[in-house]
Amino acid sequence: MQITMDYTHLPFDRLLVYCTMQDLFGVSMVVPLLSLHVKSLGASPTVAGVVGSSYGILQLFSSAVVGCWSDVVGRRSSLLACILLSALGYLILGASTSVFLFALARVPVGIFKHTLSISRALLSDLVAEKERPLVIGRFNTASSVGFILGPMVGGYLTELDDGFYLTAFICFSVFILNAGLVWLFPWSEVKLNSTKHGLRLGKSHALLGKTDREVQEAATRRGTTVSGKPARLPWMEVVSTLRDMKSLIVSEMWDIFLVRLLMGVAVMLYYSNFVLALEERFGVRPKTTGYLISYSSALGALAGFTLGPILRLYKHNSHAVLLHSSVLTFTLLLLYSTAHTMGIVVFSSTLLSFSTAIGRTCITDLQLTVGGAQASGTLIGMGQSVTAVGRVIAPLLSGVAQEVSPCGPPSLGAALALVAIIVMSVSRPRCGGDGSDKLKSE
């Protein structure tokens, strides 16, 4: 069945983009202040490190589960639950007067702060496959805009009396506003562009995905499944889906997730000692480096608008775009590592903001193309888990590489990017468009 773009979805697209911008605006106001606040509560550096790492660990284990849960129970219910429980975490954070309350506040946020993943999955449900990278690119642009504005506002508010508590309460209010917008939107008018074939998992080729159920929960028949057998409880469906998804990843998607991990760690290594490296190599003050980082972030936001022309140039071949953007990222990391002037650093940072933003969008699109968009919540959640693994690995590798040289982390990042390029080149027949079509039609 041919998939066409339904332009009645455009108001809903704008709602998601608006909510995403508000979401990350609120979060980015608070996150830069967390280490300062936990220190003011009397936590030692070790305790602060343990509390800080708890968020990443919780995200590592909850991403795939929450994503799969959104496939099973519906996008609206899961998105509302994640927004409200994340809001609860920031409300507790705003009332935290001890290290215990601070750590407690990070638990609901660590488990349920997957609003962006569910929103991406919902966007993939709504648009045609050829439109998906462009829409996700605009979504990522909104994310970048939120991150640009939030730290500036948070930095200003924190200088006021009880500024951190005021900032956390504003973040809580932003999440409540988003929950209200999602609740009030007329979901009954939203229709999915469903595909003819669902996602087939494991040897049994069981059909996953319930067509319009992800969005229109009112139309769901909870008493029976497609096959007429009694429906299982949602948590049983989540466990079963994750078990079947394991075989899909091992057989069909290991290379995509491996590339995501390698490229993610490569970029994290580049940023891991950016401020310190520029100070040691060129004598650049941290304030000036901060301006350079903001400049790169602004360019990354603009990169979403370049996706349309690029995809048309590549005839919507996301694998080719990802491969070439990864080659560019590898070249720029190598150039930055060997730079002898600040001009080369600025040049490499400028192009890196584009190549990494485009690469993030294309790797997400490949996951959904090969895995099947009807399990988009699960697939995006697993992608976030892979990224969380990278956040654990990158600081360790950066510390070891920095013992050798200030150029060590980006040089190691370039090496990992080269490995990712080799993996993509070897597995090209399986991650390209033909391979995905074969998987969907089995």
For each residue, the residues with C-beta under 8 A, 3 or more apart:
1: 195 196
2:
3: 128 129 193 195
4: 128 193
5: 9 127 128 131 193
6: 9 126 191 193
7: 10
8: 11 189 191
9: 5 6 12 13 126 127 190 191
10: 7 13 14
11: 8 14 15
12: 9 15 16 126 185 190
13: 9 10 16 17 123 126 127 135 138
14: 10 11 17 18
15: 11 12 18 19 181 182 185
16: 12 13 19 20 119 122 123 139
17: 13 14 20 21 138 139 142
18: 14 15 21 22 142 181
19: 15 16 22 23 115 119 178 181 182
20: 16 17 23 24 115 116 119 139 142 143 146
21: 17 18 24 25 142 143 145 146
22: 18 19 25 26 146 174 177 178
23: 19 20 26 27 115 116 146 174 175 178
24: 20 21 27 28 116 142 143 146 147 150
25: 21 22 28 29 146 147 149 150 153 174
26: 22 23 29 30 90 150 170 171 172 174 175
27: 23 24 30 31 113 146 150 171
28: 24 25 31 32 146 147 149 150 151 154
29: 25 26 32 33 150 151 153 154 157 167 170 171
30: 26 27 33 34 90 93 154 167 168 171
31: 27 28 34
32: 28 29 151 154 155
33: 29 30 36 37 154 158 164 167
34: 30 31 37 38 52
35: 38 39 48 52
36: 33 39 40 158 164
37: 33 34 40 41 96 102 164
38: 34 35 41 43 47 48 51 52 99 102
39: 35 36 42 43 48
40: 36 37
41: 37 38 96 97 98 99 102
42: 39 99
43: 38 39 47 48 51 99 102
44: 47 48
45: 48 49
46: 49 50
47: 38 43 44 50 51 99
48: 35 38 39 43 44 45 51 52
49: 45 46 52 53
50: 46 47 53 54
51: 38 43 47 48 54 99 102 103 106
52: 34 35 38 48 49 55
53: 49 50 56 57 392
54: 50 51 57 58 103 106 107 110
55: 52 58 59 106 109 110
56: 53 59 60 110 388 391 392
57: 53 54 60 61 110 388 392
58: 54 55 61 62 106 107 110 111
59: 55 56 62 63 110 113 384 385 388
60: 56 57 63 385 388 389 392
61: 57 58 65 385
62: 58 59 65 66 110 111 112 114
63: 59 60 66 67 114 117 381 382 383 384 385 388
64: 67 68 242 245 378 381 382 384 385
65: 61 62 68 69 238 242 381
66: 62 63 69 70 78 82 111 112 114 117 118 377 381
67: 63 64 70 71 114 117 118 121 377 378 379 380 381 382 384
68: 64 65 71 72 238 241 242 245 375 377 378 381
69: 65 66 72 73 78 234 238 377
70: 66 67 73 74 75 78 79 118 121 214 377 381
71: 67 68 121 208 209 214 241 374 375 376 377 378
72: 68 69 234 237 238 241
73: 69 70 77 78 234
74: 70 77 78 213 214 215 217 220
75: 70 78 79 118 121 122 125 214 215 377
76: 79 80 182 187 215 217
77: 73 74 80 81 217
78: 66 69 70 73 74 75 81 82 118 377
79: 70 75 76 82 83 115 118 119 122 182
80: 76 77 83 84 179 182 183
81: 77 78 84 85 112
82: 66 78 79 85 86 112 113 114 115 118
83: 79 80 86 87 115 175 178 179 182
84: 80 81 87 88 175 176 179
85: 81 82 88 89 108 111 112
86: 82 83 89 90 108 109 112 113 115 175
87: 83 84 90 91 172 175 176 179
88: 84 85 91 92 108
89: 85 86 92 93 105 106 107 108 109 112 113
90: 26 30 86 87 93 94 105 109 168 171 172 175
91: 87 88 94 95 168 169 172
92: 88 89 95 96 101 104 105 108
93: 30 89 90 96 102 105 106 109 168
94: 90 91 164 165 167 168 169 171 172
95: 91 92 101 165
96: 37 41 92 93 101 102 104 105
97: 41 101
98: 41 101 102
99: 38 41 42 43 47 51 102 103
100: 103 104
101: 92 95 96 97 98 104 105
102: 37 38 41 43 51 93 96 98 99 105 106
103: 51 54 99 100 106 107
104: 92 96 100 101 107
105: 89 90 92 93 96 101 102 108 109
106: 51 54 55 58 89 93 102 103 109 110
107: 54 58 89 103 104 110 111
108: 85 86 88 89 92 105 111 112
109: 55 86 89 90 93 105 106 112 113
110: 54 55 56 57 58 59 62 106 107 113
111: 58 62 66 85 107 108
112: 62 66 81 82 85 86 89 108 109
113: 27 59 82 86 89 109 110
114: 62 63 66 67 82 117 118 381 384
115: 19 20 23 79 82 83 86 118 119 178
116: 20 23 24 119 120 143
117: 63 66 67 114 120 121 377 380 381 384
118: 66 67 70 75 78 79 82 114 115 121 122 377
119: 16 19 20 79 115 116 122 123 139
120: 116 117 123 124 136 139 364 376 380
121: 67 70 71 75 117 118 124 125 214 376 377 379 380
122: 16 75 79 118 119 125 126 214 215
123: 13 16 119 120 126 127 132 135 136 139
124: 120 121 127 132 136 368 373 376 380
125: 75 121 122 192 193 214 215 373 376
126: 6 9 12 13 122 123 135 190 192 193 215
127: 5 9 13 123 124 131 132 135 193
128: 3 4 5 131 132 193
129: 3 132 369 373
130: 311 316
131: 5 127 128 134 135
132: 123 124 127 128 129 135 136 365 368 373
133: 136 137 307 311 316 318 321 361 362 365
134: 131 137 138 307 308 311
135: 13 123 126 127 131 132 138 139
136: 120 123 124 132 133 139 140 361 364 365
137: 133 134 140 141 303 304 305 307 308 357 358 361
138: 13 17 134 135 141 142 304 305
139: 16 17 20 119 120 123 135 136 142 143 304
140: 136 137 143 144 304 357 360 361
141: 137 138 144 145 301 302 303 304 305
142: 17 18 20 21 24 138 139 145 146
143: 20 21 24 116 139 140 146 147
144: 140 141 147 148 297 298 300 301 304 357
145: 21 141 142 148 149 301
146: 20 21 22 23 24 25 27 28 142 143 149 150
147: 24 25 28 143 144 150 151 297
148: 144 145 151 152 294 297 298 301
149: 25 28 145 146 152 153
150: 24 25 26 27 28 29 146 147 153 154
151: 28 29 32 147 148 154 155
152: 148 149 155 156
153: 25 29 149 150 156 157
154: 28 29 30 32 33 150 151 157 158 167
155: 32 151 152 158 159
156: 152 153 159
157: 29 153 154 160 163 166 167 170
158: 33 36 154 155 163 164 167
159: 155 156 163
160: 157 163 166
161:
162: 165 166
163: 157 158 159 160 166 167
164: 33 36 37 94 158 167 168
165: 94 95 162 168 169
166: 157 160 162 163 169 170
167: 29 30 33 94 154 157 158 163 164 170 171
168: 30 90 91 93 94 164 165 171 172
169: 91 94 165 166 172 173
170: 26 29 157 166 167 173 174
171: 26 27 29 30 90 94 167 168 174 175
172: 26 87 90 91 94 168 169 175 176
173: 169 170 176 177
174: 22 23 25 26 170 171 177 178
175: 23 26 83 84 86 87 90 171 172 178 179
176: 84 87 172 173 179 180
177: 22 173 174 180 181
178: 19 22 23 83 115 174 175 181 182
179: 80 83 84 87 175 176 182 183
180: 176 177 183 184
181: 15 18 19 177 178 184 185
182: 15 19 76 79 80 83 178 179 185
183: 80 179 180
184: 180 181
185: 12 15 181 182
186: 189 190
187: 76 190 215 216 217
188: 216 218
189: 8 186
190: 9 12 126 186 187 215 216
191: 6 8 9 212 215 216
192: 125 126 211 212 214 215 216
193: 3 4 5 6 125 126 127 128
194: 211 212 374
195: 1 3 198 372 373 374 440
196: 1
197: 200 372 440 441
198: 195 207 208 209 372 374
199: 207 208 209 248 371 372 374 375 440
200: 197 205 206 207 208 372 439 440 442
201: 204 205 206 208 241 244 245 247 248 375
202: 205 206 243 244 247 248
203: 247
204: 201 244
205: 200 201 202 442
206: 200 201 202 244
207: 198 199 200 226
208: 71 198 199 200 201 241 244 372 374 375
209: 71 198 199 214 372 374 375
210: 213 214 220 226
211: 192 194 374
212: 191 192 194 215 216 219
213: 74 210 216 217 219 220
214: 70 71 74 75 121 122 125 192 209 210 377
215: 74 75 76 122 125 126 187 190 191 192 212
216: 187 188 190 191 192 212 213 219 220
217: 74 76 77 187 213 220
218: 188
219: 212 213 216
220: 74 210 213 216 217
221: 224
222: 231
223: 230 231
224: 221 228 229 230 231
225: 228 229 230 231 232
226: 207 210
227:
228: 224 225
229: 224 225
230: 223 224 225
231: 222 223 224 225
232: 225 236 237 240
233: 236 237
234: 69 72 73 237 238
235: 238 239
236: 232 233 239 240
237: 72 232 233 234 240 241
238: 65 68 69 72 234 235 241 242
239: 235 236 242 243
240: 232 236 237 243 244
241: 68 71 72 201 208 237 238 244 245 375 378
242: 64 65 68 238 239 245 246 378
243: 202 239 240 246
244: 201 202 204 206 208 240 241 247 248
245: 64 68 201 241 242 248 249 375 378 382
246: 242 243 249 250
247: 201 202 203 244 250 251
248: 199 201 202 244 245 251 252 253 371
249: 245 246 252 253 254 257 382
250: 246 247 254
251: 247 248 254
252: 248 249 370 371 430 435 439
253: 248 249 256 257 367 370 371
254: 249 250 251 257 258
255: 258 259 423 424 426 427 430 431
256: 253 259 260 363 366 367 370 431
257: 249 253 254 260 261 367 382 383 386
258: 254 255 261 262 420 423
259: 255 256 262 263 322 326 363 420 423 424
260: 256 257 263 264 363 367 383 386 387
261: 257 258 264 265 386 387 389 390
262: 258 259 265 266 416 417 419 420 423
263: 259 260 266 267 326 329 359 363 416 417 420
264: 260 261 267 268 386 387 390 394
265: 261 262 268 269 390 393 394 397 413 416
266: 262 263 269 270 329 330 333 413 414 416 417 420
267: 263 264 270 271 329 352 356 413
268: 264 265 271 272 390 391 394 398 413
269: 265 266 272 394 397 398 401 409 410 412 413 416
270: 266 267 274 333 336 352 409 410 413
271: 267 268 274
272: 268 269 394 395 398 409
273: 276 277 398 402 406 409
274: 270 271 277 278 289 293
275: 278 279 286 289 290
276: 273 279 280 402 406
277: 273 274 280 281 406 407 409 410
278: 274 275 281 282 284 289 292 342 345
279: 275 276 282 283 284 285 286 289
280: 276 277 406
281: 277 278 339 406 407
282: 278 279 342 345
283: 279
284: 278 279 288 289 342
285: 279 288 289
286: 275 279 289 290
287: 290 291
288: 284 285 291 292
289: 274 275 278 279 284 285 286 292 293
290: 275 286 287 293 294
291: 287 288 294 295
292: 278 288 289 295 296 345 346 349
293: 274 289 290 296 297
294: 148 290 291 297 298
295: 291 292 298 299 349 350
296: 292 293 299 300 349 350 352 353
297: 144 147 148 293 294 300 301 353
298: 144 148 294 295 301 302
299: 295 296 302 303 350 353 354
300: 144 296 297 303 353 354 356 357
301: 141 144 145 148 297 298 304
302: 141 298 299 305 306
303: 137 141 299 300 306 307 353 354 357 358
304: 137 138 139 140 141 144 301 307 357 361
305: 137 138 141 302 308
306: 302 303 309 310 354 358
307: 133 134 137 303 304 310 311 358 361
308: 134 137 305 311 312
309: 306 312 313
310: 306 307 313 314 321 358
311: 130 133 134 307 308 314 316 318 321
312: 308 309 315 316
313: 309 310
314: 310 311 317 320 321
315: 312
316: 130 133 311 312
317: 314 320 321 432 433
318: 133 311 321 322 362 365 366 369
319: 322 323 362 366 424 428 431 432 433
320: 314 317 323 324
321: 133 310 311 314 317 318 324 325 358 362
322: 259 318 319 325 326 359 362 363 366 424
323: 319 320 326 327 421 424 425 428
324: 320 321 327 328
325: 321 322 328 329 355 356 358 359 362
326: 259 263 322 323 329 330 355 359 417 420 421 424
327: 323 324 330 331 421
328: 324 325 331 332 351 355
329: 263 266 267 325 326 332 333 352 355 356 359 417
330: 266 326 327 333 334 414 417 418 421
331: 327 328 334 335
332: 328 329 335 336 348 351 352 355
333: 266 270 329 330 336 337 348 352 410 411 413 414 417
334: 330 331 337 338 411 414
335: 331 332 338 339 344 347 348
336: 270 332 333 339 344 345 348 349 352 410
337: 333 334 407 410 411 414
338: 334 335 407
339: 281 335 336 342 344 345 348
340: 344
341: 344 345
342: 278 282 284 339 345 346
343: 346 347
344: 335 336 339 340 341 347 348
345: 278 282 292 336 339 341 342 348 349
346: 292 342 343 349 350
347: 335 343 344 350 351
348: 332 333 335 336 339 344 345 351 352
349: 292 295 296 336 345 346 352 353
350: 295 296 299 346 347 353 354
351: 328 332 347 348 354 355
352: 267 270 296 329 332 333 336 348 349 355 356
353: 296 297 299 300 303 349 350 356 357
354: 299 300 303 306 350 351 357 358
355: 325 326 328 329 332 351 352 358 359
356: 267 300 325 329 352 353 359 360
357: 137 140 144 300 303 304 353 354 360 361
358: 137 303 306 307 310 321 325 354 355 361 362
359: 263 322 325 326 329 355 356 362 363
360: 140 356 357 363 364
361: 133 136 137 140 304 307 357 358 364 365
362: 133 318 319 321 322 325 358 359 365 366
363: 256 259 260 263 322 359 360 366 367 383
364: 120 136 360 361 367 368 380 383
365: 132 133 136 318 361 362 368 369
366: 256 318 319 322 362 363 369 370 431
367: 253 256 257 260 363 364 370 371 379 380 382 383
368: 124 132 364 365 371 372 373 376 379 380
369: 129 318 365 366 373 433 436
370: 252 253 256 366 367 430 431 435 436 439
371: 199 248 252 253 367 368 375 379
372: 195 197 198 199 200 208 209 368 375 379 439 440
373: 124 125 129 132 195 368 369 376
374: 71 194 195 198 199 208 209 211
375: 68 71 199 201 208 209 241 245 371 372 378 379
376: 71 120 121 124 125 368 373 379 380
377: 66 67 68 69 70 71 75 78 117 118 121 214 380 381
378: 64 67 68 71 241 242 245 375 381 382
379: 67 121 367 368 371 372 375 376 382 383
380: 67 117 120 121 124 364 367 368 376 377 383 384
381: 63 64 65 66 67 68 70 114 117 377 378 384 385
382: 63 64 67 245 249 257 367 378 379 385 386
383: 63 257 260 363 364 367 379 380 386 387
384: 59 63 64 67 114 117 380 381 387 388
385: 59 60 61 63 64 381 382 388 389
386: 257 260 261 264 382 383 389 390
387: 260 261 264 383 384 390 391
388: 56 57 59 60 63 384 385 391 392
389: 60 261 385 386 392 393
390: 261 264 265 268 386 387 393 394
391: 56 268 387 388 394 395
392: 53 56 57 60 388 389 395 396
393: 265 389 390 396 397
394: 264 265 268 269 272 390 391 397 398
395: 272 391 392 398 399
396: 392 393 399 400
397: 265 269 393 394 400 401 409 412
398: 268 269 272 273 394 395 401 402 408 409 412
399: 395 396 402 403
400: 396 397 403 404 408
401: 269 397 398 404 405 408 409 411 412
402: 273 276 398 399 405 406 408 409
403: 399 400 408
404: 400 401 408
405: 401 402 408 411
406: 273 276 277 280 281 402
407: 277 281 337 338 410 411
408: 398 400 401 402 403 404 405 411 412
409: 269 270 272 273 277 397 398 401 402 412 413
410: 269 270 277 333 336 337 407 413 414
411: 333 334 337 401 405 407 408 414 415
412: 269 397 398 401 408 409 415 416
413: 265 266 267 268 269 270 333 409 410 416 417
414: 266 330 333 334 337 410 411 417 418
415: 411 412 418 419
416: 262 263 265 266 269 412 413 419 420
417: 262 263 266 326 329 330 333 413 414 420 421
418: 330 414 415 421 422
419: 262 415 416 422 423
420: 258 259 262 263 266 326 416 417 423 424
421: 323 326 327 330 417 418 424 425
422: 418 419 425 426
423: 255 258 259 262 419 420 426 427
424: 255 259 319 322 323 326 420 421 427 428 431
425: 323 421 422 428
426: 255 422 423
427: 255 423 424 430 431
428: 319 323 424 425 431 432
429: 432 434 435
430: 252 255 370 427 435
431: 255 256 319 366 370 424 427 428 435 436
432: 317 319 428 429 435 436
433: 317 319 369 436 437
434: 429 437 438
435: 252 370 429 430 431 432 438 439
436: 369 370 431 432 433 439 440
437: 433 434 440 441
438: 434 435 441 442
439: 200 252 370 372 435 436 442
440: 195 197 199 200 372 436 437
441: 197 437 438
442: 200 205 438 439
